[in-house]
């Protein structure tokens, strides 16, 4: 399943991201927010953000977002790693 998120044009126009980086930045912000809330594992958040784990961990540190890692996160990360082979 794939989901398309619609953002009203007037909202898009007020975002302070360079136009060529807009989609990437929105994916990153969504991934960070969902990870911070604990509803997305770190592996899936990296995939959504289009970042490596190292890059994602760096952004978490810059934003002082607490890292959490549960047994379920480990299972998700193992599954994700296997799917990338």
HUVENUR-V155688 format. One record per pair of residues at least 4 apart in sequence whose C-alpha atoms are under 8 Angstrom apart, sorted by the first residue. I is the first residue (numbers start at 1). GAP is how many residues later the second one is. Records with the same first field share a line. If there is no record, write none. Layout:
I: GAP, GAP
This chain:
7: 4, 5
8: 4
9: 4
10: 4
11: 4
17: 4, 5, 8
18: 4
21: 4
22: 4
23: 4
24: 4, 25, 26
25: 4, 24
26: 4
27: 4, 21, 22, 23
28: 4, 20, 21, 22
29: 4, 20
30: 4, 18, 19
31: 4, 9, 14, 15, 17, 18
32: 4, 13, 17, 28
33: 4
34: 4, 5, 6, 11
35: 4, 5, 6, 7, 10
36: 29, 30, 31
38: 30
40: 4, 5
41: 4, 28, 32, 35, 36
42: 4, 11, 27, 31, 35
43: 4, 10, 30, 33, 34, 37
44: 4, 32, 33, 36
45: 4
46: 4, 5, 6, 7, 10
47: 4, 5
49: 7
51: 4, 5
52: 4
53: 4
54: 4
55: 4
56: 4
57: 4
58: 4
59: 4
60: 4, 5, 6, 7
61: 4, 5
69: 4, 5
70: 4
71: 4
72: 4
73: 4
74: 4
75: 4
76: 4
77: 4
78: 4
79: 4
80: 4
81: 4
